[in-house]
């Protein structure tokens, strides 16, 4: 059914393009939201833009470089675009996203006639016909929901030996910069799709690294927001302590536009009770932002020479823009990883059971135990490369009243927050921390799973619930790397301003070239 929807909508779009009036097909490659809005103000229709994106997906996602980043296209997308065109003609656009095609990670529900699968065959019939509140917020701003993006199955929580970007439903997502390199998980499809200009921007989700890593490794800007700003209702969960949707785009401005539309209080998600107080236009101060006199704490994790060179160049840019750089020591976090994992296991069982209970009758897996049994019964399709030992460990947990869980949550939050980010900022008397987001993407490895030994900026902000913004920092051996801007809760405006100033001064993002392997330069063949 999913393949049929994909093929049928693409074919319809192509027919529509061929039979449309003489309007030239708009060029959407690398087009920003601002540029798309300008196109529409000059007479290009949202329907034409939507068809151009669908044609690009048809040419590149299941053929050409075969990125496998889009798991399903929305059969209602063109109708939504036509409705936006009608509003514009009537002089009543809904907002800055009206008519702008957006992709949604396939663990976030939409009311469109496509399933929300989290990449698993166990959810192939999960057509809920309900919008997650974050998607509903985008619709209120006029966004066209173009389709759903592939992801690491179950958001990369089924196994510690998983392959980032692989799901049983969608297959393996490829990195547009080098097709044999990881797109990073779990919002891998969102990262690859936006790098390849399959839409203007996308929603990802993060528990620990799954917006920041695919954004960094696919040359994008990505924001992991403060927990409590964006609703998680009707999002296939891992952890209510750490899960959040986040915007992913090719620029800080586009990320801020998308983020501004996402923030809302949701009565069904108690964490968001204060969100409405933080609503606003997060683009409003970007053009006039300055780093002059801003104290920034600089972390220096272990990293390879190429990443270090890029990082030092980024620090020079910040300094040239007037920032005061303060060398900072990484906080002591002994036991943080173990405590975080214990929290994720307990919350996965509780939160996923609660979610599955709300799915349509066509979904037969109603608990985590059911999913484990389904995977075992469908082992050839679901577990050809790695198992489900993390699911099994989660099933053994004893609930959210278990003292071990409660102790682990208190410990992890303390180490990441009060004794982590808060302590670093206080000691440096700084407002922001910077660090390399991740190193360059590793090889896709179906035999051994993900093989990454480099730095990661994600754990402290993920566990504390604080925001993390990654901005492109250039290429290392042909692969993108990112610079993270990290702050305390609800400092997104400050992070976006700093990221914007850095982005505009450095101009380090380069479009992908869809190479079969990374352009690492000379030397592989020796001298003879």
N, C-alpha and C positions, 0 to 999 in steps of 0.2 A: 504493500500500500504506500509506504513512504517513498519508494523508488518511483512508483506511478505518479504520485503528487509532484515529485521533483521534476520528472520528465515532462509531465503534462503542462505544468506552469511555465517551464522554460520554453516549451514549444509554443504555447499561447503568446508568450512575450515576444518571441521571434516573429510570429505571424503578425502580431500587432505592430511591431517595428516595420515590417515590410509593407503593410497596408496602410500605415498612418500617412497623413498628408506629407507634403514635401519638407517638413521640418527636419533639419539635419540632426542626426543622432548626437546628443551632447557628449563631450569628452569628460568622463568622470574619473579617469585615472588621476590620483593624487589631488582631487578636488576637495577643498575644505567645505565645511558647512556654510561659511560666509560666502564662498564662491558659488556654491549651489544656490543659495538664496539670491545672489546677484543674477545668476542665470535666469531664475524664475521671474525676477523683477523685470528682466528684459524680454520676457515672453516665452522662454522655454518652459514646458509643462513638467510638473512633477511626474506625470505618467511617462513622459519621454525619458526622464532621468532614471526612473525605476526600471524601465525596459532596458536602458543601457547597462545598469548594474546586473540585471538578470542575464543579459547577453554575455557580459563579462564572466559571470559565474559559469554559464554554459560552456564557454570557450576554455576555461582554465581550471575549474574545480573537479570535473570528472573526465577531462581530456587535457591536452597540453601538459603543463607541469603537474596536473592532477594533485592539487593540494588537499583535497578531501576536508576542507574546512567548513563547508556548509552541509549540515546534516539533512535539512529540509527547507524548501522555499515555501513561502506562504501563498496559497492560491488566491487570497484576497488582496494581495499587495497592490496590484494595479488598480483595483476598485478603490482602495484607500487613497492612492495617489490622485485618482480622478476626483475624489471628494475634496481633497486639498486644493486641487485646481479650481473647483467650483467655489470654494470659500474665498480663494484669492480673487477670482473674478468678481465676486460679490463684495469685495473690500472688507472681508471679515476673517482674516487668518487667525489661527488660534494662538500662535506664538512663534518663537524663533526656530522651532523644529518643524513647523508646518510644511508638509510635503517632503521632508528629508528622510530618505530610507535608512533604517537602523536594523542591525542584526542583534539577535538575542541568544545568549548561551542556552543550550538545550537542557538545562536543569531549572529553567525559569519558565513558569507557565504563561501561555497567552491564550486568549479566547478564540484564536484562529483555529481552523480545522486541521491542526497538526498535533501529533503527540509530543509530550514532554518526557523524554526517555532517560535522561542522564546518561545516555550512551548504552543502556542495558536493554537486552531483549526482554527482560522481565517487565519493562515499562513500555513496550512497543505499542500497547493499546491504551496508553494513558492520555487520552484526548479529553481533557477536563472541561473545555469551553469556558474557562475562567481566566481572567487576567491576574497575574501577580500584581499587587498594588504598585510596584515600581514600573511595570509595563503600562498599567492604567495611567500613571502620571505622565509617561511619555506620550501616550495617545492624547491626553488632554492638551499637551503642547503641540499636537498635530503630527507627530512622528508617523511615518509609514513603516509598519513592521514587515520587513522584507523576508525574513526567514529565521531559522534557528541554526546555531553553529555547533559543530562537532566539539568534543571535549574528551579529556581523560575520563574513562568510564567511572561513574559514581564519584566524580570530582577527585579521582586519584586516591581514594581512601580504602579500596578493596584489598590492596596488597602493598607491602613495602618494596616489592620487586617489580612494580608496574612500569609500563612504558608511557611516558608522558605523551598525550595526544592520541592514544589508541582507545577505541571503543568497539564493542562487538557490532553495534549498529552502524557506525560511521567509518570504521577502519582507521588507518593511521594518518593523522594530519601531518603535512610536510611544511617545513620552514621555507618561505619564499626566497630567502637569501641564499640558501643552499639546501637542496631537496633531501639530502641525506642527514641533515641536522635536526635536532629536536625543535619543535615549536614551543616547548615547555608547557606544563600543565598547571591547572586543569582547564583554564580558559584558552586552550591552545587554538581551537577553531576561531575564536574571536580575534586572537592575535594575528594568526595567519591571514584571515579574511580581510581584516582592515589594512594590514600591510600590503595586501594585493589589491586594494581598492575595490572590494566587493560591496562595500557600503561606505557611508560617510563615517560611521562610528558604530560601536557595539557595546553591549553589556557583557561583562564577565562576572564571575563571583570569586571571592577569596575566602579561604579559611586560614591558610598560611602560605602566601606566595603566588596564589593562582590568578591574580590580576597583575601583580608586579613582575613576576618572572616572564610570562608570555609577552607582556608589553616590552620589557627590556630586551628580550631575545629576538623579538620581531620588529625592533626599531620603532616602537610606539611610545606615546605618553599614556600612562595608566595611573589611576588613582584608587587606592584602597582607602575608603572613607573611615572616619570614626564610627565605631559600632554605635548604632542608635540613630544615625541620620537617615538610613535607607531601609525600608521594610524588607523583611525576609519571608513574609507570608507567601505561600504557594511557590516557594523555591525548594527544590529537593535538598534536604539539609544534611550537614555533618554535625555542626556544633553551634548552638545558640550563643555561646560565649564569643565565638570568633567569626562566624559566617557573615558576609555582607556582599551584596552586589556592588560593582564598581564600574565606572566608565573607562573605555579604551578608545583612543583616537590617534590621529597622526600629528596632532598639535596640542599645546596646552590650551589654546583658545577653544578648540572643539571639545576637549575634555571638560572644560569649565561650562560650556553651553549645555552639554548633556547632563553633567552633574547637577546644575542648577534646577533642571526639570525633575530630578529623581527624588529630592528631599521631601519627605512628608511624614507626618504622624500617622500611625496605623494602629487603631485600637486593638487589633489582633496580635500586634507585636509590641509588648510592653516596653521593650528597650527603646522604642522610638517616641516615647511620650513627650520628649522635649524637642523633637525634630523640627516642628513648625517654627520654633523660635529662631532656628538657623536657616530658614528659607530665605532666598534672595537671589540676586543676579551675581554669580561669582565671576563674571567677566568684567564687571563694572570698573574695577581698579587696575586691571592688567596693563592697559596701555600707558598708565602714568606711574606704574610701580617702579620702585628704586631699591637697590641693595645698599645704598650709601649708609654706612654706620651700622648695618645689621650684623650682629655677632652670630657666627655660624660655627658650631662644634664639628670638628673634622675627625671622623673615625678612619683608621687605616688597618683594615683586616689583611690577613695574608692573601696575596694575589700574585698572579704571574706578571712577567715584565710588560707584556703588551697592555694588559688592563691597567697596570700601575701608570704607564705612560699616558694613557687616555685620562685617567683620574687626575694626575698632576696637571694636565692641560686644562681640565674642567675647573680645578681649584684656581688656576691662574685667571681664568675667565671671571670667576666669582670675585676674586680680589680686584681685578681691573674694573669691575662694576661697583667697587666701593665697599664690598663686604669685609668685615673684620674676621679673619679665620683664626680659630682657637683650637690648638691641638688637644684632642680628648682621648682619654683611655676608655677602652671597652669595659663595660661593667662586668662584675663577677656574676656569672649566671649558672654556676654549678647546680645541676639537677633540673634545670629549666626544661630541657628536651623531654626528660622522662615524665615530669609533671604535666607538661602540655599533652603528651601522648595519652596519659591516663585520662585526662579530661576529655579528649576527643573520642576515646573509646566509649566512655560512659554516655556522653551526649549523643554520639552516633546512634546507639541502640534506642535511647529514649526518643530522640527527635525524629529518626527515620520511621520508627513504629507509629508515631503520631501522624506523620505525613501520609504514610501508606494507608492508614485508616480512612483518609479523606478522598482517596482516588476512586475512579468510577468502577462499577462492578466488573467491567471487562478486565481489570487488573486483578490477577489472582494471587499475587504476592502481597499479603496484607501485613507482614512483619519482616524484620530482618532475618529471622529464622527461615521464613518462607523463601526469601531471596537466596540464602545460602543453599537451601535444598534445590531451588531452581537452577542455580549455577552448577551444582553437582550433576543434576539430571541433564543439563545441556553443556557439558564440559567441553566438548569439541568446539562449539561456537563461542562459548563465554570464557573459557580458560585455556586457549591454545598457547599462551606465552607466559602467564603468571597465574598464581592461585588466588585464594581469598583468606589468607591467614589473619589479616586485620579484621575482616568481618567476623571471623570465628572468635577472635579475642574480644571483640566488642559484645558479641552475644553472651559471653561469659560474665560480663560486668553485672553489678548488683543494684543498679539504680542510682537516681540522683540524690537519695538520702544516705548513700553509703559514706561513712566517714572518710574512707580513703579518697573517694572522688572529691569530697568537699575540701579535704586538706590539700589535694593536688591543685584544685582551682585556686585556692587562696595563695598557695606558694607560687604558682606560675604567674598569677597576676602581680604579686608583689615583686618578684624578680624582674619581670619585664617592664613594669610601670614605675613604682616608687623607687626601687633600687636599680632600675634599668634606665629607661629614657629620661625620666624625671631627674634622676641623679646626675646623668651626663650633662643635661642642660643646666642644672643648678650649679654644678662645679665650674662649668665654662661660662656661666652667666650669659648663656646664648638662648636664642629663640628657636633655632632650627639645628638639626643634625644632618650632615651629609655623609654618604657612604656609597661605594659602588653597589648598584642594585644586584647584579649577578655578573658572572663572567660570560664569555661567548658560549653559544649553544654547543652541546656535545652531540656525538653521533647517535642516531636512532639505533637502539641495540635490542632486538627481539630475543636474543639468547640470554643476556645478563641483566636486562632492564636498564633503567636510568643509571648513568655513570657520571656523576658530577662531584667534583671535589673543591670547587671554587667558593668564593664568598657569596653570602646571601644577606640582604638587608631586611628580610621579611619577618623573622621570628619575633623580635621585640615589639614592633607595632602590631603584629597580628595577635599576639597573646595579650598585650595590654589593651587592645581595642583602639589604639591611636592611628592617625592617618599616615600614609606612605605614598608619596608621589614619585614616579620614575619618569625621567626625561631622557631622550636619546643623547648619548655621549660619544657617538661615532662608531667606527668599525674596528674590531681587533681581528686580524687575520681573516678579513672578509665578513665577519659576523657582528651584528649589532651588540652593543652594551649600553647600559643605562646608568644614570646618576640619580640616587634616591635623596629626596628631601623629606625628613621625618620630623614631626612635632608632637605636641601633646593633644589631648582631645579637643576637637572643634577648631583646629587651627588651619583648616583647609584653605581659607582665603590667603593666609600668609604663605603657605606652601605653594599655592598656584601662582602667586605674585613672584616669588623667588624663582620658581621653575620657568615662568614666562620670561623674566629678565635673562636668565641663563640661556634659554632656548634662542631668544632673539639675538643675543650677543654671539653665541657659538655656532648656530646653524649647522648642527652636526648630523641631523637626520638625512639619510640617503635612501632613495627608493630601492626596492629589491630588484635583482636581475634574474632570479629563477635559475641559478646555476645548478648543475648536477651535484657539485660538491663545493666546499668553501674555497674561495680564492685566497690561498695562504701565501702567495708570492713565490719567488724562485727558491730553489734549493732542494726540492724533493728529488730531482734527478741527478744530483751530484755534478761533478765536473767532467765525467768521461762517458 
